[in-house]
Amino acid sequence: MAALSWALQFGDDSVAAEYEDGSRLWFSPCAAEFVYELPEAGVHTLRAPARRKQRSEFATSCCRDKVLQILDFRNTFSSRPFLPASIIPPERTLDLLSEVTEVEWPRIDDADRYNACVTRLEDGSVEVLSLDRNARLCLSAMQRELTVEYLCQLSCRIPNSAHDSEIHECGKYPKEHRGSSITRDLERADDKATAQKHYNKSKYSSALIEEKDGSLSYSTKHAFRYTWLSQRFSVAACPEVFLYPVSLALQAQNASFSDGERLDSCKELDKNLINGTFSTLPKALPLRCRGTHLHRWDFSVFGKPPSNTLPLKAALCGPVLYRFFYNSSDVIEVYPGDGSVFVSSGHCLGRYFQYNFINGKTKQKEQRMYVSSNLPPDNPRALYSVRSLITQAVRFLETCHVTAMLSQTPLLQSCCWISESDAIVQPVFPALLEKAFLPGEGVFSVFSDNSVLAHFMDGVYLRMTWNFSHFNKQAQTRRANNGGCLLHFPNGESILVQMDVPGDYSSYIKAAVSWCRQLDGRAQRETLPLAEDQIWMHWC
């Protein structure tokens, strides 16, 4: 199998990947379907490549290994994994008689169990085991990333009938149907093929299963099939179900550090210890998607430059991992693979990167600050190029920021695997709050999401987000102002400009910033209370 060149995972968990042999893969958000493209030798460049659309469960041998590799990448960062039993190797599966839906972690006040489950490793990381050993959490020595490994039941098929739903509902075998009820139904079956059609199915496969001995076994020896699933999360964006074990790991790891060496994110987690010691494990998606009409295959992601309407969640370029967060500002974390991490500053659009690593000689955590505009030369003895990593990270950030600014609505689209109960509320379009014409400058507009649009007299458009202090306090801001604005020129070109270093475009930036400050100042004067002498004069 050819080596993986790069893989991109978007906000809806859809994945696009490309291999060194030129083959490409697109996965739907639920991962139940994929499109495989294999370039043909000697074909004209203008001819459309041959693409095959398949169900992931029935991936053919020509691309099965690649499908499994991309599924592992997707499941590592997805909230709902997809685990088809047909392509997962048997040595990676485990059969159990009981259903594992949640795990219990040790309590802090129980010293015996706490000492048995919480262990500090030689490399400085901390491992936390659940009481039943069905899950483990490992916090890295840098306190930036955590790895969770737990037993996850394989994806089940969706029942097509009420009878199948009663028997095969995601691995649940009702006790009243394990014996006499199904036996009587089998005895009433006149045709062996009919009985096999209704009963000789596995809940982990959509295909009919033919027994080797020809018997019609309606139940298996083991009712539940699992696999060990490994997922990686950032401590700054830890899921709620794993906050308690993360807090245990942070307390064990910070016991030997002073307060000055602890990260701000770690302090916030320590303040909010979760009372419950149980964690409900994520469930795998079904084998078949009910919302296939929502699958959108965007082949433009392989263009130059790539274009996509969804924000990135994770990107894998060789051994380097890039992770993106859009809570209040655009932040990217870069993991070169040696245990260190680069973290961008969320308010400067990738201008500053903090490098966290462990000194090999002193075994202590150290930090360095890099400026993307003035990077040091590469060290020929280094394992990787810092200049290349930061440059690629800045490109990712700029692409995501431009995509978000060009969208007037939040980047939330209907996702096929989101159920009706978890459906995303339809976003409200931003409303125009104020529009003004400045002589000699142009038309300036501000919307309810704090986005600012300016149309200058020379045909240049400006888009940016401004953090108002008094004007529009109840704004539904999607992202904070991170110091960047987008300029569109009449010839069709676009450029992303830093506000504090505008360069040749300072006239556009100063005009927009000055108008925003005027709005904020006017709103502040309107909300200020009157002085005592002004109130007395008003009554007199």
C-alpha positions as CSV (number, residue, x, y, z in Angstrom):
1,M,0.0,0.0,0.0
2,A,1.2,3.5,-0.9
3,A,2.1,5.9,1.9
4,L,-0.4,8.5,3.0
5,S,0.5,12.0,1.7
6,W,-2.1,14.0,3.7
7,A,-5.5,13.7,5.2
8,L,-8.0,16.4,6.2
9,Q,-10.9,16.1,8.6
10,F,-13.6,18.8,8.5
11,G,-16.0,20.1,11.1
12,D,-18.7,17.6,10.1
13,D,-16.3,14.7,10.4
14,S,-16.0,14.2,6.6
15,V,-12.5,13.3,5.5
16,A,-10.5,13.8,2.3
17,A,-7.2,12.0,1.8
18,E,-4.6,11.6,-0.9
19,Y,-1.8,8.9,-1.3
20,E,1.6,9.1,-2.9
21,D,0.4,6.9,-5.8
22,G,-2.2,9.5,-6.7
23,S,-5.2,7.7,-5.3
24,R,-7.7,9.8,-3.4
25,L,-10.5,9.1,-0.9
26,W,-13.5,11.1,0.2
27,F,-15.6,9.9,3.2
28,S,-19.1,11.1,4.1
29,P,-19.6,12.7,7.5
30,C,-21.0,9.3,8.9
31,A,-18.2,7.4,7.1
32,A,-20.8,4.9,5.8
33,E,-19.9,5.8,2.2
34,F,-16.8,6.8,0.4
35,V,-15.6,7.7,-3.1
36,Y,-12.4,6.2,-4.3
37,E,-10.4,7.7,-7.2
38,L,-7.5,5.9,-8.8
39,P,-5.6,7.8,-11.5
40,E,-5.2,6.0,-14.8
41,A,-1.9,6.0,-16.6
42,G,-1.9,7.7,-20.1
43,V,-5.2,9.5,-19.6
44,H,-5.6,13.1,-20.8
45,T,-5.4,15.6,-18.1
46,L,-8.8,17.2,-19.1
47,R,-10.6,13.9,-18.8
48,A,-12.4,13.4,-15.5
49,P,-10.8,10.7,-13.4
50,A,-12.7,7.4,-12.7
51,R,-14.4,7.5,-9.3
52,R,-16.1,4.7,-7.5
53,K,-18.7,5.1,-4.8
54,Q,-18.9,2.3,-2.3
55,R,-20.3,1.4,1.1
56,S,-17.5,1.3,3.7
57,E,-18.8,-2.0,5.0
58,F,-18.3,-3.6,1.6
59,A,-15.0,-2.0,0.6
60,T,-13.2,-4.1,-2.0
61,S,-9.7,-5.5,-1.7
62,C,-8.2,-2.8,-4.0
63,C,-8.8,-0.1,-1.4
64,R,-9.7,-1.9,1.9
65,D,-6.4,-1.2,3.6
66,K,-6.6,2.5,2.7
67,V,-10.2,2.7,3.9
68,L,-9.2,1.1,7.2
69,Q,-6.3,3.6,7.6
70,I,-8.5,6.6,6.9
71,L,-11.2,5.3,9.3
72,D,-8.7,5.0,12.0
73,F,-7.7,8.6,11.4
74,R,-11.3,9.8,11.4
75,N,-12.3,7.9,14.6
76,T,-9.3,9.3,16.4
77,F,-10.8,12.8,16.4
78,S,-14.5,12.2,15.9
79,S,-17.2,12.3,18.5
80,R,-19.0,9.4,16.9
81,P,-16.8,6.6,15.5
82,F,-17.6,4.2,12.7
83,L,-16.4,0.7,13.2
84,P,-17.5,-1.8,10.5
85,A,-16.8,-5.4,11.5
86,S,-16.3,-6.6,7.9
87,I,-13.0,-4.7,7.4
88,I,-11.6,-4.6,10.9
89,P,-9.1,-7.4,11.4
90,P,-10.3,-10.2,13.7
91,E,-7.3,-9.8,16.0
92,R,-8.5,-6.3,16.8
93,T,-12.0,-7.4,17.9
94,L,-13.1,-8.8,21.3
95,D,-16.2,-10.7,22.2
96,L,-17.9,-10.1,25.5
97,L,-21.1,-11.4,27.2
98,S,-21.9,-8.1,28.8
99,E,-22.6,-4.7,27.3
100,V,-20.1,-1.9,28.1
101,T,-21.8,1.5,28.0
102,E,-20.0,3.4,30.8
103,V,-17.0,3.1,33.0
104,E,-16.2,4.2,36.6
105,W,-13.1,6.1,37.6
106,P,-11.5,6.0,41.0
107,R,-12.5,8.5,43.6
108,I,-10.0,10.9,45.2
109,D,-11.0,9.9,48.7
110,D,-10.4,6.2,48.0
111,A,-6.7,6.0,48.5
112,D,-6.3,2.3,47.6
113,R,-8.1,2.4,44.3
114,Y,-6.7,5.8,43.5
115,N,-3.1,4.6,43.9
116,A,-3.8,1.4,41.9
117,C,-5.4,3.2,39.0
118,V,-3.4,6.5,38.7
119,T,0.2,6.0,37.7
120,R,2.9,8.4,36.7
121,L,5.1,7.0,33.9
122,E,8.8,7.6,33.4
123,D,8.4,10.1,30.5
124,G,6.3,12.4,32.8
125,S,2.9,11.4,31.5
126,V,0.1,10.1,33.8
127,E,-2.0,7.1,33.1
128,V,-5.5,6.8,34.7
129,L,-7.3,3.4,34.5
130,S,-11.0,2.8,35.1
131,L,-12.0,0.4,37.9
132,D,-13.2,-2.3,35.4
133,R,-10.1,-1.7,33.2
134,N,-12.3,-1.1,30.2
135,A,-10.9,2.4,29.6
136,R,-7.6,4.2,30.1
137,L,-6.6,7.8,29.9
138,C,-3.0,9.1,29.3
139,L,-2.1,12.7,29.8
140,S,1.1,13.8,28.1
141,A,3.9,15.4,30.0
142,M,3.3,18.7,28.3
143,Q,-0.3,18.7,29.7
144,R,-1.6,19.7,26.2
145,E,-2.9,16.4,24.8
146,L,-4.6,13.4,26.2
147,T,-5.2,10.0,24.7
148,V,-8.3,7.9,25.7
149,E,-8.5,4.2,24.9
150,Y,-11.7,2.3,25.6
151,L,-13.8,-0.6,24.5
152,C,-16.3,0.5,21.8
153,Q,-19.0,-1.8,20.4
154,L,-18.7,-2.3,16.6
155,S,-21.2,-0.5,14.4
156,C,-24.5,-2.3,14.1
157,R,-27.0,-2.5,11.3
158,I,-30.2,-0.6,11.3
159,P,-33.2,-3.0,11.7
160,N,-35.5,-3.1,8.6
161,S,-38.5,-4.5,10.5
162,A,-40.1,-4.4,13.9
163,H,-39.1,-8.1,14.4
164,D,-35.5,-7.3,13.5
165,S,-35.6,-4.3,15.7
166,E,-36.7,-6.4,18.6
167,I,-33.8,-8.8,18.1
168,H,-30.9,-6.9,16.6
169,E,-31.2,-3.4,18.0
170,C,-27.5,-2.5,18.2
171,G,-26.5,-5.7,19.8
172,K,-29.3,-6.1,22.3
173,Y,-30.8,-9.6,22.5
174,P,-33.9,-9.6,24.7
175,K,-34.0,-12.5,27.0
176,E,-37.5,-13.5,26.1
177,H,-36.3,-14.0,22.5
178,R,-33.2,-16.0,23.1
179,G,-35.0,-19.2,23.7
180,S,-38.5,-20.4,23.1
181,S,-39.9,-17.5,21.0
182,I,-37.4,-17.7,18.2
183,T,-37.3,-21.5,18.4
184,R,-41.0,-21.6,17.8
185,D,-40.7,-19.2,14.9
186,L,-38.0,-21.3,13.4
187,E,-40.1,-24.4,13.8
188,R,-43.0,-22.7,12.0
189,A,-40.8,-21.7,9.1
190,D,-41.6,-24.0,6.1
191,D,-38.8,-22.8,3.9
192,K,-35.2,-23.0,5.1
193,A,-34.2,-20.1,2.9
194,T,-37.0,-17.9,4.3
195,A,-35.9,-18.7,7.8
196,Q,-32.3,-17.9,6.9
197,K,-33.4,-14.6,5.4
198,H,-35.1,-13.5,8.6
199,Y,-32.8,-14.9,11.2
200,N,-29.4,-15.8,9.9
201,K,-28.2,-12.2,10.0
202,S,-25.6,-10.7,12.3
203,K,-26.3,-7.3,13.9
204,Y,-22.7,-6.3,12.9
205,S,-23.2,-7.0,9.2
206,S,-25.8,-6.0,6.6
207,A,-25.2,-9.1,4.6
208,L,-26.6,-12.6,5.0
209,I,-24.4,-15.0,6.9
210,E,-24.3,-18.6,5.9
211,E,-23.3,-21.1,8.5
212,K,-20.6,-23.6,7.6
213,D,-22.6,-26.5,8.9
214,G,-25.8,-25.3,7.3
215,S,-27.5,-24.8,10.6
216,L,-29.8,-21.8,11.3
217,S,-28.3,-20.5,14.5
218,Y,-30.3,-17.5,15.5
219,S,-27.9,-16.3,18.2
220,T,-24.2,-16.2,18.5
221,K,-22.1,-17.5,21.4
222,H,-21.1,-13.9,22.2
223,A,-23.8,-11.3,22.0
224,F,-21.5,-8.2,21.9
225,R,-18.4,-7.5,19.8
226,Y,-15.9,-4.8,20.8
227,T,-12.7,-3.2,19.7
228,W,-10.2,-1.0,21.5
229,L,-10.7,2.5,20.2
230,S,-8.0,5.2,20.7
231,Q,-8.9,8.9,20.6
232,R,-6.9,12.0,21.0
233,F,-8.1,15.2,22.5
234,S,-6.7,18.6,23.5
235,V,-6.8,19.5,27.2
236,A,-8.1,22.9,26.2
237,A,-11.1,21.2,24.4
238,C,-11.6,18.1,26.5
239,P,-15.1,16.5,26.2
240,E,-17.2,16.7,29.3
241,V,-17.4,12.9,29.7
242,F,-13.6,12.7,30.3
243,L,-13.2,15.9,32.5
244,Y,-13.1,13.9,35.7
245,P,-10.2,11.5,34.8
246,V,-8.4,14.4,33.2
247,S,-8.7,16.3,36.5
248,L,-7.2,13.2,38.3
249,A,-4.3,13.1,35.9
250,L,-3.7,16.8,36.3
251,Q,-3.6,16.6,40.0
252,A,-1.2,13.7,39.9
253,Q,1.0,15.4,37.4
254,N,1.0,18.8,39.1
255,A,1.9,17.4,42.5
256,S,5.6,17.8,41.7
257,F,5.3,21.2,39.9
258,S,5.0,24.6,41.4
259,D,2.0,26.9,40.7
260,G,4.0,29.0,38.3
261,E,4.7,26.0,36.0
262,R,1.1,25.0,35.6
263,L,-0.8,25.9,32.5
264,D,-3.9,28.2,32.6
265,S,-6.1,25.5,31.1
266,C,-5.0,23.1,33.8
267,K,-5.9,25.5,36.5
268,E,-9.4,26.0,35.0
269,L,-9.9,22.2,35.0
270,D,-8.8,21.9,38.5
271,K,-11.4,24.5,39.6
272,N,-14.2,22.5,38.0
273,L,-13.8,18.9,39.2
274,I,-16.7,16.9,38.1
275,N,-18.6,15.3,41.0
276,G,-19.6,12.2,39.0
277,T,-17.0,9.4,38.6
278,F,-18.9,7.7,35.7
279,S,-18.2,8.4,32.0
280,T,-20.7,7.3,29.3
281,L,-18.6,6.0,26.4
282,P,-19.3,7.3,22.9
283,K,-21.3,4.9,20.7
284,A,-20.4,3.9,17.2
285,L,-22.6,5.0,14.3
286,P,-24.8,2.4,12.5
287,L,-23.6,0.6,9.4
288,R,-26.1,2.3,7.2
289,C,-26.8,6.0,7.1
290,R,-30.4,7.2,7.0
291,G,-29.4,10.6,5.6
292,T,-27.5,9.6,2.5
293,H,-29.3,12.4,0.6
294,L,-27.3,14.8,2.8
295,H,-24.0,13.5,1.6
296,R,-22.1,16.1,-0.3
297,W,-18.9,15.2,-2.2
298,D,-16.7,18.3,-2.5
299,F,-13.9,17.4,-4.9
300,S,-12.6,21.0,-4.9
301,V,-10.6,20.2,-1.7
302,F,-7.9,18.8,-4.0
303,G,-7.7,22.0,-6.0
304,K,-4.9,24.5,-6.0
305,P,-5.6,26.3,-3.7
306,P,-8.0,24.0,-2.0
307,S,-11.5,25.3,-1.3
308,N,-14.1,24.0,1.1
309,T,-17.0,25.6,2.9
310,L,-16.4,23.7,6.2
311,P,-13.8,24.5,8.8
312,L,-11.0,22.1,9.4
313,K,-10.9,19.9,12.5
314,A,-7.6,18.1,12.0
315,A,-5.0,17.7,9.3
316,L,-2.3,15.0,9.0
317,C,0.7,15.9,6.8
318,G,3.1,13.0,7.0
319,P,3.9,12.5,10.7
320,V,2.9,16.1,11.7
321,L,-0.6,16.6,13.1
322,Y,-2.5,20.0,13.0
323,R,-5.5,20.6,15.2
324,F,-7.9,23.5,15.0
325,F,-10.2,25.2,17.5
326,Y,-12.8,27.9,16.9
327,N,-14.4,28.6,20.3
328,S,-13.6,32.3,20.6
329,S,-10.7,32.7,18.2
330,D,-8.8,30.7,15.6
331,V,-6.2,28.6,17.4
332,I,-4.0,25.8,16.0
333,E,-1.9,23.2,17.7
334,V,0.9,21.5,15.9
335,Y,2.3,18.1,17.0
336,P,5.5,17.2,15.2
337,G,5.5,13.7,16.7
338,D,8.3,14.0,19.3
339,G,6.1,15.0,22.3
340,S,6.5,18.7,21.8
341,V,3.7,21.0,20.6
342,F,3.4,24.4,18.9
343,V,0.4,26.5,20.0
344,S,-0.6,29.7,18.1
345,S,-1.8,32.9,19.8
346,G,-5.6,33.1,19.3
347,H,-5.7,36.9,18.9
348,C,-3.0,37.4,16.3
349,L,-4.0,35.0,13.5
350,G,-0.9,32.8,13.8
351,R,1.7,35.6,14.2
352,Y,3.1,34.1,17.4
353,F,3.6,30.5,18.2
354,Q,4.5,29.1,21.7
355,Y,6.8,26.1,21.5
356,N,6.4,23.7,24.5
357,F,9.0,20.9,24.9
358,I,10.9,18.9,27.4
359,N,14.6,19.5,27.6
360,G,16.4,16.2,27.1
361,K,19.2,17.1,29.5
362,T,17.3,18.7,32.4
363,K,14.1,16.8,31.9
364,Q,12.2,20.0,32.6
365,K,9.5,21.7,30.6
366,E,10.6,24.7,28.6
367,Q,8.9,27.3,26.4
368,R,10.0,29.3,23.4
369,M,8.2,32.0,21.4
370,Y,8.4,32.1,17.6
371,V,7.3,35.0,15.4
372,S,6.0,33.7,12.0
373,S,7.4,36.8,10.2
374,N,10.9,36.3,11.6
375,L,11.6,32.6,11.9
376,P,15.1,31.3,12.6
377,P,17.1,29.3,10.0
378,D,16.6,25.6,10.1
379,N,19.0,23.4,12.1
380,P,20.4,20.7,9.8
381,R,20.6,18.3,12.8
382,A,16.9,18.8,13.8
383,L,14.3,16.1,13.2
384,Y,12.0,18.6,11.5
385,S,12.0,22.1,10.2
386,V,10.4,24.7,12.5
387,R,10.1,27.1,9.6
388,S,8.1,24.6,7.5
389,L,5.8,23.6,10.4
390,I,4.9,27.2,11.3
391,T,4.6,28.3,7.7
392,Q,2.1,25.5,7.0
393,A,0.2,26.3,10.1
394,V,-0.2,29.9,9.2
395,R,-1.5,28.9,5.8
396,F,-4.1,26.6,7.3
397,L,-5.2,29.4,9.7
398,E,-5.5,32.0,6.9
399,T,-7.5,29.6,4.8
400,C,-9.9,28.8,7.6
401,H,-10.2,32.5,8.5
402,V,-10.9,33.6,5.0
403,T,-13.5,30.9,4.6
404,A,-15.3,32.0,7.8
405,M,-15.3,35.7,6.8
406,L,-16.7,35.0,3.3
407,S,-19.7,33.2,4.9
408,Q,-22.4,35.5,6.1
409,T,-23.9,32.6,8.1
410,P,-22.4,30.3,10.7
411,L,-20.5,27.4,9.2
412,L,-23.1,24.9,10.4
413,Q,-24.6,22.6,7.8
414,S,-27.0,19.7,8.2
415,C,-25.1,16.6,9.1
416,C,-26.3,13.2,8.1
417,W,-25.5,11.4,11.4
418,I,-26.9,14.0,13.8
419,S,-30.2,12.7,15.1
420,E,-33.3,14.8,15.4
421,S,-32.8,15.2,19.2
422,D,-29.3,16.5,18.6
423,A,-30.1,18.5,15.5
424,I,-28.4,21.9,15.2
425,V,-30.8,24.8,15.5
426,Q,-31.2,26.6,12.3
427,P,-28.9,29.7,12.4
428,V,-30.3,33.2,12.2
429,F,-29.0,35.4,9.4
430,P,-27.1,38.4,10.7
431,A,-29.2,41.6,10.6
432,L,-28.0,45.0,9.4
433,L,-27.6,47.3,12.5
434,E,-26.2,50.4,10.9
435,K,-25.2,51.7,7.6
436,A,-23.4,55.0,6.9
437,F,-21.9,56.8,3.9
438,L,-18.7,58.7,4.6
439,P,-17.8,61.4,2.0
440,G,-14.6,60.6,0.2
441,E,-14.4,57.1,1.8
442,G,-17.4,54.9,1.0
443,V,-20.2,52.9,2.5
444,F,-19.7,51.2,5.9
445,S,-22.1,48.6,7.4
446,V,-22.1,46.7,10.6
447,F,-24.2,43.5,11.3
448,S,-25.6,41.8,14.4
449,D,-22.7,39.3,14.5
450,N,-20.2,42.2,14.8
451,S,-19.0,41.7,11.2
452,V,-18.1,44.9,9.4
453,L,-18.4,45.4,5.7
454,A,-16.9,48.5,3.9
455,H,-17.2,49.4,0.2
456,F,-14.7,52.1,-0.7
457,M,-15.0,54.6,-3.5
458,D,-12.3,52.9,-5.6
459,G,-14.1,49.5,-5.6
460,V,-12.3,47.8,-2.8
461,Y,-14.3,45.7,-0.3
462,L,-13.2,45.2,3.3
463,R,-14.5,42.4,5.6
464,M,-13.6,42.1,9.3
465,T,-14.9,41.4,12.8
466,W,-14.7,44.1,15.5
467,N,-15.1,43.6,19.2
468,F,-17.4,46.4,20.3
469,S,-17.4,47.3,24.0
470,H,-20.6,49.3,24.1
471,F,-22.2,49.1,20.7
472,N,-24.3,45.9,20.1
473,K,-23.4,44.2,23.5
474,Q,-25.8,41.3,22.8
475,A,-24.1,40.4,19.5
476,Q,-24.1,36.7,18.6
477,T,-20.4,36.7,17.6
478,R,-19.1,33.6,16.0
479,R,-15.5,34.4,16.5
480,A,-13.4,37.2,18.1
481,N,-11.4,39.7,16.3
482,N,-8.0,38.1,15.8
483,G,-6.3,41.1,14.1
484,G,-7.0,40.1,10.5
485,C,-9.3,41.6,7.8
486,L,-10.0,40.6,4.2
487,L,-9.6,42.9,1.3
488,H,-11.3,42.3,-2.1
489,F,-10.0,44.2,-5.1
490,P,-11.8,45.1,-8.4
491,N,-9.6,42.7,-10.4
492,G,-10.9,39.7,-8.4
493,E,-7.8,39.3,-6.1
494,S,-8.1,39.0,-2.3
495,I,-5.6,39.5,0.5
496,L,-5.6,38.9,4.2
497,V,-4.1,41.9,6.0
498,Q,-3.0,42.2,9.6
499,M,-4.6,45.3,11.2
500,D,-1.6,46.3,13.3
501,V,0.8,46.0,10.3
502,P,-1.4,47.1,7.3
503,G,1.5,48.2,5.1
504,D,0.3,49.7,1.8
505,Y,-3.3,49.2,2.8
506,S,-3.3,51.4,5.9
507,S,-5.8,53.9,4.5
508,Y,-8.5,51.2,4.3
509,I,-7.8,49.7,7.7
510,K,-7.7,53.1,9.4
511,A,-11.0,54.2,7.9
512,A,-12.8,51.1,9.0
513,V,-11.3,51.1,12.5
514,S,-12.0,54.8,13.0
515,W,-15.7,54.3,12.0
516,C,-16.0,51.3,14.4
517,R,-14.5,53.3,17.3
518,Q,-16.9,56.2,16.5
519,L,-19.9,53.8,16.9
520,D,-18.5,52.5,20.1
521,G,-17.9,55.9,21.5
522,R,-21.3,57.2,20.6
523,A,-22.9,54.1,22.2
524,Q,-20.9,54.8,25.4
525,R,-22.0,58.4,25.6
526,E,-25.6,57.3,25.2
527,T,-25.4,54.8,28.1
528,L,-23.5,57.1,30.5
529,P,-25.6,58.3,33.5
530,L,-26.2,62.0,33.8
531,A,-24.1,64.0,36.4
532,E,-25.9,65.5,39.4
533,D,-25.7,69.1,38.1
534,Q,-27.1,68.0,34.8
535,I,-30.0,66.3,36.5
536,W,-30.7,69.4,38.6
537,M,-30.7,71.6,35.5
538,H,-33.0,69.2,33.8
539,W,-35.6,69.5,36.6
540,C,-35.2,73.2,36.9
